[in-house]
Amino acid sequence: MNNELFITIFIVSLLLTGGGMLLAHILAPSSSHSPIKFEPYECGIVARGEAWSQFNVGYYLFALVYLVFEVETIFLFPWGVVMREVGIRAFIEIVIFFFILGLGWLYAWKKGALKWQ
């Protein structure tokens, strides 16, 4: 396929997207600007206090540690797929991977990031 076809497809997709957005802007009903619209939640319950509240930093640490280890487990699937094809090399690499992952887990444990308080 030549470059002109790709450029044409790109321009047509931009025009369709822009046309759809313009049409939605023209046909959509205008929203009201009542004070209720600017409340943090539109569930019908009157908000009490401020919308901004501080949380304990431990919650964020726990979530970040969970996210890191969750993402690391995603890498196990491709390893499992190619394990038989690669052989002993893949096994050695996953042992190194688990060792480094274990060091990270021990570090988080020693720092107290895994305590839910």
N, C-alpha and C positions, 0 to 999 in steps of 0.2 A: 504494500500500500504506500502511496506517496504522501508527502507532507501536506499537500493541498487538501486532501481528504480529511486529515486529522485537524487541520486548522478550520475547515468548514464545519466539522462536527463540533469543535470547541465553540465556535461563534454561534452556531445554532443552539447549543445547550445554554450558553450565556443569555441569548435572547429569550429562550423559553423560560428560563429561571427568572430573569428580570421582568418579563411580561407577566408571569404568574404573581410575582410579588406586587407589581403595580396594580394588577387587577384586584388582588386581595385588598390592597390599600384603598382602592376606589370603592369597592362593593361592601367592605366591612362596615358594620354599624359603628358610629362614633361612640367612644366610651365616655361615661359620665366622670366628672371631676369632683365627686363628692368627697368629704373628709374620710368617709368609711373606706374608700378605695385605697387610701394611703396608709391604712393600718397594716401592721406586719402580717396578720392573718385575716383572711376573709371567711372565717367559719361561722360568723354570727356571734361569737363570744367576745365580749369587751376585753381588751388586753389590760392586764394589771402590771404595773411596774414598767421597767425599761425593757426594750427588746434585746439590748446587748447585756449579756451576763457572762461572767468569767467562769471557766471550768478549770478544774484542777489539771495541772500539766501532766499528771500521771495518766490521765485518759488518752492524751495525745501520744505520749510515749508508748503506751500499750498498743494503741492503734497502729503506730508506725512500725513497731517490732512485729506485730501480726502481719502487716502488709509486706514487710521485707521477707519474712519466712513463707508467706503464701506465694509470693512471686517466685521465690526460689524453688518451691515444689513444682511450679509449672515447667521448669527445666527438666524434670524427671521424665516427662512424657517423651520428648524427642530422644532422650538417652535410651529409654526402654525400647523404642522402635528400632534403633540401629545397634542395639547391644550385640545381637548375634552376628551381624555383618562385620562389625569392627573387631570383636573378640576381646582379648585380655586387655587391650589398650583402653577400651571403654570402661572396663571394670576398674582399672587403676585410676582413671580420671574421676569416676564417680566416688571412689573411696577418698580421693583428695578433696573433692567437692563436699562430701559429707564431713570431712575433718574440718574444713574451713567453716562450714555451716555450724558445726558443733562448737567451734571456738567463738563464733558470734553469739550463739545461744548462751554459752557460759559467761561471756562478757555481759550480756544483758541481764543474766541472772545475778551476777555479782554486783552489778550497779543497782539492782532493785527495780528494774524496769518491768519485771514480770509480776510484781506484787500488786494486787488489786486492793487499794485502800481508799 
